[in-house]
Amino acid sequence: MVKVSVIIPIYNVENYLEECLDSIVNQTLKDIEIICVNDGSTDNSLDIINKYAAKDDRIIVIDQENGGHAVATNRGMDLAKGKYLYLMDSDDFVKTDALEKSYKLAEEKQVDFVLFQAINYDDDNDAYYKTEQYSMERVANEVQDKIFNYKDLDADLSFDITVTPWTKLYNREFVEKCGARFPEGLIFEDNVFFWEVYLSANRICFLKDHLFYRRWHGNSSTRAGDQRFIDSIKVGDLLVDTFKRFNILNGEYEYKLLNKLVKTNFHRFKKIKPEFQQMFFEVLKETYENWVNNKLSYDEIKDKLNTRNSFIFDTILDNDNNQVVLLSVENYDLKHINKKLLSSRSWKMTEPLRRFKYRFKGKQ
């Protein structure tokens, strides 16, 4: 049995693929298999994979019709034979000792998965920078070198863990046993896979080392603002089902999840291209109606939402036109901004007067 199976779903990434493959084939951990799933690329990606495979017999090339990132990843996992799984993105790259370090820790601690840190790489400006989202310093400081699972962390810290699969080394037997899969035909699908694995895991450890480089570029599907943004609604609905199944859709987890979903859905509602806004809104309203009628009571939802998200939720349920909703929330936000400004202005105006009164009083 090889130590690590690296799964790389590939679709039209000819500009980045060689850097990705170089970072994998040159890993200091040599006992690996590299499963490259070409998901119907129309550029030179397949030629690049074949060129590397001709020089390295650890590379397995799978060429299939385009089915999406989730389909390609699931197929790679089905073919994997390694003790551990590493799920790589084809436009990113890793440090050459990433697999060796995470594998050694996984073996030492006998965990379901190892969690490690990542650095952002701005491809347009050739700049590297760290963020809390991928460094997860709060989580690292809490767990340190201890074995933990979700029951050991509060909901805030659990939601601070990035859902991306490329910051984890998974025990393959554990993943197969818990049945975690990427929901096919959707983007933002990492969320569902992460929570399925995270809530199933009994033993997790944190490797405090920035081993992965997350490339930011304009071609990312999660930034496109096209019709696929509607997938975020569907993914959120799947998360509600997942949390209910694990019996944690209550208390602080319910509060965090519902507020996160309402906030994120509205953010993407604003960011989606105008021609898709009404379609997005209709799916969103139907989903929220389904929550109220079939999954959670209206009172339960309202009890968990903060003031702004509660207003957004009600406005979506009470209207049929996307522009009315957008303008209503914009007006709500402007009122609260004005209230803060007036409060701040009032303090700035009264404070000098207060000081003047004290000085004047002192001279009497």
LUMDREN-305413 format. One line per 2 residues: number of its first residue (from 1); their letters; for each residue y, x, z negated of N, C-alpha, C, CB. Coordinates in steps of 0.05 Angstrom, whole numbers. Each point is the difference from the previous one (the first is absolute). Glycine has a CB too. Layout:
<rs>
NUM) A) Y,X,Z,Y,X,Z,Y,X,Z,Y,X,Z; ...
</rs>
This chain:
<rs>
1) MV) -24,17,0,24,-17,0,25,17,0,-25,-36,-25; 43,32,44,25,15,0,17,-9,-24,-1,4,51
3) KV) 19,12,-58,16,-5,-24,21,-22,5,-7,47,-15; 21,-45,38,22,-20,5,-1,-9,29,28,22,-35
5) SV) -27,-48,39,4,-12,26,29,-6,4,-47,-19,1; 60,31,19,28,-5,6,1,-20,23,14,46,-15
7) II) -2,-69,10,2,-21,21,29,0,11,-36,-28,-23; 38,31,50,26,1,13,2,-21,22,5,49,-11
9) PI) 6,-73,6,5,-19,21,23,10,17,-17,-39,-29; 14,37,55,20,12,19,9,-19,21,-21,45,-9
11) YN) 47,-48,12,10,-17,22,27,11,9,-24,-40,-18; 25,51,42,25,9,13,17,17,-18,-1,-41,27
13) VE) -11,63,-36,15,19,-17,0,28,11,-11,-28,-40; 12,31,66,-2,26,13,20,20,-10,-18,-23,40
15) NY) 42,14,-49,21,18,-9,-6,12,-27,32,-26,27; -49,13,-43,-5,8,-27,-29,8,-6,37,-30,-13
17) LE) -55,24,31,-28,1,-5,-10,29,-6,-6,-40,28; 16,59,-13,-9,28,-3,6,10,-28,6,8,50
19) EC) 19,-14,-59,7,9,-27,-18,-13,-21,48,6,15; -55,-31,-11,-18,-14,-18,-27,13,0,25,-43,8
21) LD) -37,47,16,-27,12,2,-1,28,-11,-8,-29,40; 29,45,-34,1,27,-10,-1,1,-31,27,13,40
23) SI) -13,-32,-52,0,-1,-30,-28,-8,-11,49,-11,1; -65,-2,15,-27,-8,-10,-21,21,7,14,-48,6
25) VN) -14,57,19,-21,20,7,3,26,-15,-3,-21,46; 27,27,-55,5,25,-15,-1,-3,-30,28,14,38
27) QT) -40,-36,-47,-3,-4,-29,-17,22,-13,5,-50,7; 3,59,-31,-16,20,-14,-28,-10,-8,43,20,-16
29) LK) -45,-47,13,-26,-12,-4,-13,-4,28,15,-24,-43; -36,39,49,-11,1,27,-22,-21,4,10,48,1
31) DI) -23,-57,-23,-23,-18,3,10,-29,3,-29,32,-28; 40,-38,51,12,-27,5,-9,-9,28,40,10,-30
33) EI) -39,-36,33,-2,-12,27,26,-14,7,-51,-6,-4; 59,7,29,26,-10,8,-5,-22,21,24,44,-10
35) IC) -22,-69,2,-6,-23,18,27,-9,12,-41,-14,-27; 45,20,53,24,-8,14,-6,-26,16,16,49,3
37) VN) -3,-70,-10,-5,-26,14,24,-5,18,-28,-18,-38; 24,23,64,22,-5,19,0,-30,6,-4,46,21
39) DG) 26,-59,-29,1,-29,1,14,-9,26,1,-3,-50; -12,10,73,10,-9,26,27,13,7,-24,-42,-7
41) ST) 28,67,0,26,13,7,4,1,30,-4,28,-42; 29,-31,50,7,1,28,15,25,7,2,-50,1
43) DN) 2,68,-20,13,26,5,-22,21,0,44,-15,-22; -37,40,16,-19,22,1,-15,5,-26,30,20,34
45) SL) -29,-39,-52,-13,4,-26,-30,6,2,34,-31,-20; -48,16,37,-29,5,3,-6,27,11,-7,-49,7
47) DI) 23,59,12,-4,27,10,4,21,-21,16,-16,45; 3,11,-63,6,19,-22,-24,1,-19,50,-8,4
49) IN) -61,-16,-11,-23,-1,-18,-24,15,12,17,-44,-18; -22,38,43,-23,13,14,3,30,1,-6,-42,27
51) KY) 30,51,-23,6,29,1,-8,13,-27,37,-7,34; -29,-6,-56,-6,10,-26,-30,-2,-6,45,-13,-16
53) AA) -58,-9,25,-28,-4,-5,-17,21,14,8,-49,-6; 1,58,29,-15,20,15,-1,27,-15,14,-23,43
55) KD) 5,27,-61,2,25,-15,-11,-2,-29,39,12,28; -43,-37,-37,-8,-4,-28,-20,-22,-1,45,15,-17
57) DR) -70,-7,10,-22,-20,0,1,-19,-24,-28,33,25; 47,-29,-43,3,-19,-22,15,-26,9,0,39,-32
59) II) 11,-38,55,16,-22,10,-18,-20,15,41,29,3; -40,-54,-11,-14,-22,14,20,-17,13,-38,1,-33
61) VI) 36,-5,60,19,-16,15,-11,-27,5,19,42,21; -5,-63,-29,-7,-28,6,23,-11,18,-26,-6,-44
63) DQ) 19,-4,67,20,-11,18,-6,-30,3,5,44,25; 14,-61,-32,-4,-28,1,25,-14,11,-31,3,-39
65) EN) 27,-28,47,23,-17,9,19,-4,-24,-29,-23,35; 54,18,-29,20,-3,-21,-6,-24,-17,34,22,29
67) GG) -37,-17,-55,-5,-22,-19,18,0,-23,-46,1,13; 62,21,-16,19,2,-22,-9,20,-20,13,-47,7
69) HA) 6,56,-24,-5,21,-20,-23,-7,-19,49,12,3; -49,-37,-12,-21,-8,-19,-28,1,12,34,-29,-22
71) VA) -36,19,47,-26,0,14,-10,29,3,12,-42,25; 6,60,-17,-8,28,4,-8,13,-26,31,2,39
73) TN) -16,-8,-61,-6,12,-26,-27,-10,-11,49,4,-9; -53,-30,11,-25,-12,-9,-24,12,15,24,-42,-12
75) RG) -21,46,38,-22,11,15,-6,28,-8,12,-29,39; 9,45,-44,-4,27,-10,-14,1,-26,41,13,24
77) MD) -34,-31,-42,-13,-1,-27,-29,-8,3,44,-13,-21; -50,-5,40,-28,-8,4,-17,23,9,16,-46,12
79) LA) -4,65,3,-15,23,11,-1,23,-19,13,-15,45; 4,15,-65,2,23,-18,-25,6,-16,48,-10,-3
81) KG) -54,36,-1,-24,8,-15,7,18,-23,-26,-4,42; 51,10,-46,8,18,-21,-1,-12,-28,29,22,33
83) KY) -29,-5,-54,0,-11,-27,27,-13,-6,-32,36,-14; 53,-25,26,27,-11,-4,13,-8,27,5,28,-42
85) LY) 14,-46,40,15,-9,24,29,9,-2,-31,-40,5; 41,50,17,29,5,1,10,-14,25,-3,44,-25
87) LM) 22,-62,22,10,-17,21,28,11,9,-26,-41,-17; 26,53,40,23,15,10,16,-16,20,-25,43,-8
89) DS) 51,-40,9,17,-12,21,5,22,21,22,-33,-32; -24,25,58,0,19,22,27,11,7,-39,-23,17
91) DD) 60,12,-29,27,12,5,10,15,-24,9,-37,32; -26,42,-52,8,15,-24,-16,25,-2,12,-43,-23
93) FV) -8,58,1,-16,25,-3,-2,6,-30,16,18,45; -35,-1,-52,-6,6,-28,0,31,-4,-27,-43,-5
95) KT) 30,51,-21,-3,28,-6,-29,8,4,38,-2,-33; -42,27,41,-27,8,7,-19,1,-24,20,26,37
97) DA) -10,-26,-61,-18,-1,-23,-2,-27,-13,11,48,-8; -1,-69,22,0,-27,-12,-28,-10,-6,42,-9,25
99) LE) -60,12,-6,-27,-10,-5,-16,16,-20,0,-17,47; 4,43,-47,-14,16,-20,9,-7,-28,-4,37,34
101) KS) 30,-39,-38,11,-6,-27,-9,-27,-10,39,29,10; -36,-49,8,-8,-28,-9,-30,-3,-3,41,-17,24
103) YK) -56,31,-7,-30,-1,-3,-9,12,-26,-4,2,50; 15,22,-57,-8,13,-24,6,-17,-25,8,44,23
105) LA) 16,-57,-23,7,-16,-22,-17,-25,-2,47,17,4; -53,-29,19,-18,-23,1,-27,6,-12,24,-17,40
107) EE) -35,40,-33,-26,9,-10,1,6,-30,-11,18,46; 33,-5,-54,2,8,-28,3,-25,-18,22,42,14
109) KQ) -7,-62,-5,6,-23,-16,-20,-23,5,48,13,-1; -63,-11,23,-18,-22,8,14,-27,1,-38,26,-21
111) VD) 57,-28,39,18,-23,2,-7,-17,25,36,25,-25; -25,-49,25,-3,-17,24,20,8,21,-15,-38,-29
113) FV) 39,47,21,18,13,19,20,17,-14,-7,-38,31; 17,58,-16,21,18,-9,26,-9,14,-33,39,-7
115) LF) 54,-39,-9,27,-8,10,17,25,0,-5,-48,-18; 19,54,40,18,23,0,27,-7,14,-40,30,1
117) QA) 58,-11,-1,27,-5,8,5,6,30,15,9,-47; 7,-19,57,8,5,28,30,6,2,-38,-30,16
119) IN) 45,43,6,27,7,6,8,-14,26,-3,45,-24; 27,-55,26,10,-12,25,10,22,19,12,-42,-25
121) YD) -18,38,50,11,18,20,16,-16,21,-39,33,-7; 65,-29,8,17,-14,19,-2,15,27,32,-15,-37
123) DD) -47,3,56,-5,12,25,25,4,17,-46,-20,-1; 65,1,-1,24,1,16,18,23,-9,-3,-49,7
125) ND) 4,54,-33,18,21,-11,-14,25,-10,30,-37,-12; -56,38,16,-16,23,-8,6,7,-30,-1,17,48
127) AY) -2,-37,-65,7,4,-28,-22,-11,-18,49,-2,11; -55,16,-33,-20,-9,-19,15,-10,-25,-34,33,18
129) YK) 24,-55,-30,12,-10,-24,-21,-15,-17,45,-2,23; -42,3,-49,-18,-14,-18,13,-27,-9,-19,44,-16
131) TE) 2,-64,12,9,-26,-10,-19,-9,-22,21,-12,45; -11,-5,-63,-17,-11,-21,-24,-15,12,40,-2,-31
133) QY) -35,-11,54,-21,-17,12,-26,16,5,36,-28,21; -33,52,-11,-23,16,6,-6,23,-20,9,-11,47
135) SM) 10,18,-64,-5,19,-21,-12,-13,-24,38,27,16; -31,-52,-22,-12,-15,-22,1,15,-26,-30,-22,33
137) ER) 54,33,-39,3,17,-24,-4,-17,-25,32,29,25; -23,-54,-25,-4,-16,-24,-29,-4,-7,43,-24,11
139) VA) -59,19,10,-29,-3,-4,-12,27,-9,-2,-36,35; 10,58,-22,-11,26,-7,6,7,-29,6,14,48
141) NE) 19,-19,-57,7,6,-27,-15,-17,-21,45,13,17; -52,-37,-9,-14,-18,-18,-30,8,-2,32,-37,12
143) VQ) -45,41,10,-29,5,-1,-7,29,-4,-6,-38,30; 24,57,-21,-5,29,-3,-27,7,12,29,2,-41
145) DK) -46,10,25,-26,8,11,-23,-18,-10,17,47,4; -10,-70,-14,-20,-19,-11,-13,-17,22,26,-1,-43
147) IF) -50,-8,38,-13,-20,17,12,-27,-7,-43,28,4; 49,-44,16,12,-26,-6,-9,-21,21,40,23,-21
149) NY) -34,-48,15,-2,-22,20,23,-19,-5,-51,5,3; 52,-27,12,23,-17,-1,5,-12,-28,-8,-10,48
151) KD) -14,7,-64,3,-11,-27,15,18,-19,-43,-25,8; 45,51,-1,14,19,-17,30,2,6,-43,26,-2
153) LD) 51,-39,24,29,1,8,12,-28,-1,-9,40,29; 35,-41,-35,13,-26,2,5,-6,30,21,5,-46
155) AD) -13,-30,52,3,-8,28,21,16,14,-14,-46,-13; 36,53,-1,21,16,12,-11,26,12,33,-20,-32
157) LS) -49,34,16,-11,25,9,-21,-4,22,9,19,-46; -25,-39,43,-20,-6,21,14,-4,27,-31,-20,-34
159) FD) 53,5,34,15,-5,24,16,24,10,3,-47,-13; -1,68,-4,13,25,9,-19,18,16,29,-3,-40
161) IT) -55,-3,40,-19,15,15,2,-7,29,-31,3,-39; 36,16,57,2,-6,28,-26,-10,11,36,34,5
163) VT) -35,-55,12,-25,-12,10,-12,16,23,18,-44,-13; -4,64,23,-10,15,23,-27,14,-5,48,6,14
165) PW) -67,-8,4,-26,12,-4,0,30,2,-20,-41,17; 40,53,-4,-1,29,4,9,16,-24,8,-9,48
167) TK) -2,-5,-71,5,15,-25,-23,-3,-19,49,-8,6; -73,2,5,-24,-3,-16,-24,12,13,19,-42,-19
169) LY) -37,53,3,-26,8,9,-20,-19,-14,14,49,7; -28,-65,9,-18,-21,-11,-29,9,0,32,-35,17
171) NR) -46,27,-38,-29,2,-1,-11,-21,19,0,18,-48; -15,-9,69,-8,-19,20,-19,-21,-11,5,36,34
173) EF) -23,-29,-51,-19,-19,-12,15,-21,-15,-35,35,-3; 55,-27,-12,17,-19,-15,13,-20,19,8,34,-36
175) VE) 4,-24,58,14,-18,19,-19,-20,12,33,37,10; -57,-27,-3,-20,-18,12,-9,-21,-20,-15,37,31
177) KC) 12,-29,-56,-10,-18,-20,20,-22,-6,-27,37,-20; 53,-30,19,20,-21,-6,7,-16,25,18,29,-36
179) GA) -27,-20,59,4,-16,24,28,0,12,-36,-28,-17; 52,47,9,28,1,10,1,6,30,15,16,-45
181) RF) 1,-32,59,4,3,29,29,-4,6,-47,-16,10; 55,26,13,27,-5,10,0,-26,16,11,50,1
183) PE) 5,-70,-8,0,-25,15,9,5,29,10,-26,-43; -27,18,61,5,7,28,20,-19,14,-46,18,1
185) GL) 61,-6,18,19,-16,15,27,-2,-13,-37,-25,18; 42,41,-40,25,-2,-15,12,28,-3,-16,-41,-24
187) IF) 42,43,21,13,24,-10,6,-5,-29,19,13,46; -10,8,-61,3,-1,-29,-26,-5,-14,47,-18,6
189) ED) -69,24,8,-27,-7,-11,-8,19,-22,-12,-17,44; 26,40,-47,-6,19,-22,1,-14,-27,18,37,28
191) NV) 0,-56,-31,4,-13,-25,-26,-13,-10,47,-9,12; -61,-5,5,-24,-15,-7,-22,20,-8,12,-38,31
193) FF) -16,59,-15,-21,19,-6,6,14,-26,-7,7,49; 32,1,-54,7,14,-25,-7,-17,-24,36,24,24
195) WE) -26,-49,-25,-4,-16,-24,-30,-6,-5,46,-19,7; -60,15,15,-29,-4,-3,-14,24,-13,1,-30,41
197) VY) 7,54,-32,-12,24,-11,10,5,-28,-4,19,46; 30,-21,-50,13,6,-26,-11,-18,-22,41,15,24
199) LS) -43,-41,-19,-9,-18,-20,-30,2,-5,37,-30,13; -52,42,6,-29,3,-3,-7,26,-15,-7,-26,42
201) AN) 25,46,-41,-6,26,-10,-1,1,-30,22,19,40; -41,-5,-51,-2,6,-29,11,27,-7,-39,-30,-2
203) RI) 37,49,21,8,27,-5,18,11,22,-42,7,-26; 67,-2,19,20,11,18,13,24,-13,9,-46,21
205) CF) -2,66,-6,15,22,-11,23,8,19,-41,17,-24; 62,-5,12,24,7,15,1,30,4,25,-40,-19
207) LK) -21,49,44,3,28,6,30,4,6,-48,5,18; 62,8,-37,29,3,3,6,23,19,7,-19,-46
209) DH) -8,13,72,5,20,20,7,-15,26,-32,33,-21; 54,-25,34,9,-12,25,-17,12,23,48,-8,-18
211) LF) -69,-6,26,-19,10,19,3,-12,28,-31,7,-38; 46,-29,40,1,-15,25,29,-1,10,-40,-27,-13
213) YR) 44,28,40,26,-2,12,2,-26,16,4,51,2; 12,-69,-11,4,-26,13,22,2,20,-16,-24,-41
215) RW) 10,22,66,20,2,21,14,-27,5,-27,37,22; 53,-36,-23,16,-23,6,12,3,28,11,-8,-49
217) HG) -17,-12,66,11,0,27,5,-29,10,-23,45,10; 38,-48,11,8,-26,9,-21,-17,11,43,20,8
219) NS) -67,-9,-2,-21,-15,13,-19,-14,-19,3,32,37; 2,-30,-63,-18,-12,-20,-1,-30,3,9,38,-31
221) ST) -33,-49,31,-4,-29,3,13,-16,-24,-42,8,26; 43,5,-49,10,-14,-24,31,0,-1,-41,13,-24
223) RA) 53,-1,45,29,0,1,10,-13,26,1,42,-27; -19,-52,43,7,-10,27,16,-26,0,-41,22,16
225) GD) 37,-39,-36,14,-25,0,-9,-20,21,38,25,-18; -62,-22,28,-10,-18,21,-17,-22,-13,1,37,34
227) QR) -15,-51,-17,-15,-23,-10,-21,7,-21,7,-21,44; -16,46,-44,-20,9,-19,10,-1,-29,-19,29,35
229) FI) 46,-30,-39,10,-3,-27,-10,-24,-14,41,23,15; -49,-43,0,-12,-25,-12,-25,7,-15,19,-27,37
231) DS) -32,49,-30,-25,9,-14,5,4,-30,-16,21,42; 41,-13,-49,6,5,-28,-4,-25,-17,32,36,13
233) IK) -26,-60,-1,-5,-25,-14,-30,-4,-5,42,-20,21; -57,24,0,-29,-4,-1,-13,20,-20,0,-17,47
235) VG) 10,42,-47,-11,20,-19,7,-8,-28,5,36,35; 19,-46,-40,8,-9,-26,-18,-23,-10,47,14,10
237) DL) -53,-32,8,-18,-22,-7,-28,10,-7,26,-31,30; -35,51,-16,-26,12,-7,1,14,-28,-10,7,50
239) LV) 33,4,-57,2,12,-26,-1,-20,-22,28,36,21; -16,-60,-17,-2,-21,-19,-29,-7,-5,45,-18,14
241) DT) -60,16,8,-29,-6,-3,-15,22,-15,2,-25,43; 5,50,-37,-13,23,-13,6,0,-30,4,26,42
243) FK) 21,-30,-50,7,-1,-28,-13,-23,-15,44,22,12; -47,-45,2,-14,-22,-12,-29,6,-4,32,-32,21
245) RF) -44,45,-2,-29,7,-1,-5,19,-24,-4,-7,50; 22,25,-55,-3,19,-22,11,-11,-26,3,38,32
247) NI) 5,-63,-31,10,-14,-24,23,14,-14,-46,-17,-6; 64,28,23,24,13,-12,26,-13,11,-26,43,-5
249) LN) 23,-66,18,24,-14,9,10,-16,-24,-16,-3,48; 25,18,-68,11,-11,-24,18,21,-14,-41,-31,-6
251) GE) 58,22,-11,16,19,-15,17,19,17,-34,-2,-35; 35,27,27,17,19,13,-8,6,29,10,20,-44
253) YE) -36,-21,50,-9,5,27,9,-23,19,-40,26,-17; 39,-50,7,9,-23,16,30,3,5,-37,-29,-18
255) YK) 52,36,-3,29,3,3,7,21,21,5,-13,-49; -18,37,47,6,21,18,-8,-7,29,-7,33,-37
257) LL) -17,-45,40,-9,-6,27,18,-21,14,-47,11,-14; 52,-33,0,15,-22,13,28,9,6,-27,-33,-24
259) NK) 40,47,6,27,10,6,1,20,23,12,-8,-48; -32,25,48,-2,20,22,-4,-14,27,-19,34,-33
261) LV) 2,-54,34,-6,-13,25,24,-16,10,-48,-3,-13; 61,-12,-5,23,-16,9,22,18,9,-12,-36,-32
263) KT) 17,58,18,21,19,7,-6,13,27,10,8,-49; -34,2,52,-8,15,24,-1,-19,24,-27,31,-28
265) NF) 17,-55,25,-1,-19,22,28,-7,10,-42,-18,-18; 61,15,-1,27,-7,8,13,24,14,4,-33,-38
267) HR) -9,57,28,11,24,12,-9,2,29,1,24,-45; -27,-28,50,-10,2,27,9,-24,17,-40,25,-16
269) FK) 45,-47,4,11,-24,13,28,8,12,-26,-32,-31; 41,46,15,27,9,10,-2,22,21,19,-12,-45
271) KI) -39,29,43,-2,23,18,-14,-6,26,0,28,-40; -16,-49,41,-14,-6,25,19,-7,22,-39,-17,-26
273) KP) 32,23,51,18,-5,22,6,-30,2,-18,40,25; 43,-47,-16,9,-28,0,-19,-19,14,45,17,-2
275) EF) -58,-8,24,-17,-18,15,-25,-8,-15,17,21,41; -24,-7,-63,-24,-6,-16,7,-12,-27,-23,37,23
277) QQ) 48,-41,-29,8,-9,-27,-10,-28,-7,40,29,4; -37,-47,15,-9,-27,-6,-30,-2,-4,39,-17,26
279) MF) -54,32,-9,-29,1,-3,-8,12,-27,-4,5,50; 18,17,-58,-5,12,-26,4,-20,-22,13,45,18
281) FE) 10,-59,-16,7,-20,-20,-21,-22,-3,49,10,9; -58,-20,13,-19,-22,0,-27,9,-13,21,-19,41
283) VL) -30,43,-35,-24,10,-13,5,4,-30,-14,23,43; 37,-13,-50,7,5,-28,1,-26,-16,26,41,14
285) KE) -13,-61,-3,2,-26,-13,-28,-12,-4,46,-7,19; -62,8,2,-28,-11,-1,-16,15,-22,2,-12,49
287) TY) 2,38,-51,-15,16,-20,9,-8,-28,-4,38,32; 30,-41,-37,9,-8,-26,-8,-28,-8,39,31,7
289) EN) -40,-49,13,-10,-27,-5,-29,1,-8,33,-19,32; -48,36,-19,-29,3,-6,-4,11,-28,-10,8,48
291) WV) 28,11,-57,-2,10,-27,3,-23,-20,19,44,15; 2,-60,-10,6,-22,-19,-22,-21,0,49,8,7
293) NN) -60,-14,16,-20,-22,2,-28,9,-7,29,-20,34; -36,45,-29,-28,8,-2,-6,24,-18,-4,-18,45
295) KL) 24,35,-51,-6,25,-14,14,2,-27,-6,21,44; 31,-29,-46,15,2,-24,18,-24,-2,-1,50,1
297) SY) 6,-59,-25,18,-23,-3,29,9,4,-32,-22,-32; 48,3,41,29,6,4,13,10,-26,2,-35,36
299) DE) -8,22,-58,12,9,-25,-9,28,-8,1,-48,-15; -26,55,21,-10,26,-7,15,22,17,-45,-20,-11
301) IK) 49,14,36,14,19,17,29,3,-9,-30,-13,38; 43,-10,-43,28,1,-8,4,15,-27,7,-43,25
303) DK) -27,40,-42,1,12,-26,-1,31,2,-21,-41,-20; 9,51,41,-4,29,3,22,13,17,-49,-8,-5
305) LN) 63,-7,21,20,12,18,26,5,-14,-21,-23,38; 34,46,-32,27,4,-10,20,-18,14,-12,48,-10
307) TR) 37,-48,1,19,-21,9,4,1,30,22,4,-44; -18,19,56,5,2,28,-25,-8,16,33,36,-8
309) NS) -56,-26,1,-25,-7,14,-6,-30,-3,-17,47,-6; 23,-58,-17,-4,-29,-4,18,-16,20,-11,8,-49
311) FI) 36,1,52,18,-14,19,-11,3,28,39,10,-30; -48,14,38,-11,4,27,-24,-18,5,16,48,-1
313) FD) -34,-49,-19,-25,-16,2,7,-29,5,-24,32,-30; 42,-43,13,8,-29,3,14,-5,26,4,-3,-49
315) TI) 13,21,58,15,-3,25,-18,-1,24,39,23,-21; -60,-7,20,-19,0,22,-16,-27,0,-4,51,-2
317) LD) -5,-60,-21,-15,-25,-2,17,-24,8,-27,20,-36; 53,-19,31,18,-24,4,13,-1,27,8,1,-48
319) ND) -13,19,66,13,0,26,-19,4,23,41,17,-22; -32,-25,46,-17,4,24,12,18,20,-17,-45,-8
321) NN) 40,56,2,14,17,20,5,28,-12,22,-41,20; -30,61,-6,1,27,-11,29,9,-5,-42,11,24
323) QV) 61,-20,-7,28,9,-4,12,-12,-25,4,4,49; -12,-29,-55,10,-12,-25,-9,16,-24,-1,-46,22
325) VL) -24,55,-22,-11,15,-22,15,27,-2,-45,-22,6; 48,36,16,13,26,0,29,-2,-10,-29,14,38
327) LS) 43,-34,-29,28,-4,-9,2,-8,-29,12,-13,47; -31,-4,-56,0,-8,-28,-4,23,-19,-17,-44,15
329) VE) -2,62,-8,-5,23,-17,23,20,2,-50,-7,6; 61,10,18,24,17,2,23,-10,-17,-14,12,47
331) NY) 18,-38,-47,21,-12,-17,-6,5,-29,9,-34,35; -34,30,-43,-9,5,-28,6,29,-8,-36,-35,5
333) DL) 29,54,12,5,28,-6,30,6,-2,-43,12,23; 59,-23,-5,29,5,-1,12,-11,-26,1,-2,51
335) KH) -10,-21,-59,11,-12,-25,-6,19,-24,-7,-46,18; -17,57,-19,-7,18,-22,15,27,2,-45,-22,-2
337) IN) 49,31,26,16,24,4,29,-4,-10,-29,14,39; 40,-37,-31,28,-6,-8,2,-3,-30,7,-23,43
339) KK) -28,11,-55,0,-3,-29,0,27,-14,-24,-44,4; 9,63,6,-1,27,-11,27,14,4,-49,2,8
341) LL) 60,-5,16,26,13,5,22,-11,-18,-15,7,48; 15,-34,-51,20,-12,-18,-3,9,-28,2,-40,30
343) SS) -27,42,-39,-5,10,-27,10,28,-3,-39,-31,-3; 33,48,23,8,28,-1,31,2,1,-43,14,21
345) RS) 55,-30,-4,29,1,3,14,-10,-25,-5,-8,49; -7,-12,-62,11,-11,-24,0,22,-22,-16,-47,12
347) WK) -6,62,-13,-1,21,-20,21,22,5,-50,-9,-6; 52,16,32,20,21,7,28,-9,-5,-31,16,35
349) MT) 37,-42,-33,27,-10,-5,6,-2,-29,-2,-25,43; -18,16,-59,5,-5,-29,-1,26,-16,-19,-46,6
351) EP) 3,65,3,-2,25,-16,26,15,-4,-47,3,16; 63,1,6,25,14,-4,19,-17,-18,-5,22,45
353) LR) 4,-48,-42,17,-18,-16,-8,3,-30,6,-32,39; -32,33,-44,-10,3,-27,10,27,-12,-41,-28,12
355) RF) 40,49,4,9,26,-10,30,0,-5,-37,22,26; 52,-36,-8,29,-2,-4,6,-14,-26,7,0,50
357) KY) -21,-22,-56,4,-15,-25,-5,17,-24,-12,-42,24; -9,58,-23,-6,17,-23,22,21,-4,-50,-7,8
359) RF) 60,19,15,21,20,-3,25,-13,-10,-20,26,37; 27,-50,-27,24,-14,-8,-1,-7,-30,5,-18,47
361) KG) -29,8,-55,-4,-7,-28,4,24,-18,-32,-36,14; 23,59,-5,2,24,-16,28,9,-5,-44,13,17
363) KQ) 63,-21,1,27,9,-3,16,-19,-18,-2,21,45; -8,-44,-52,15,-19,-17,0,9,-29,-12,-36,32
</rs>
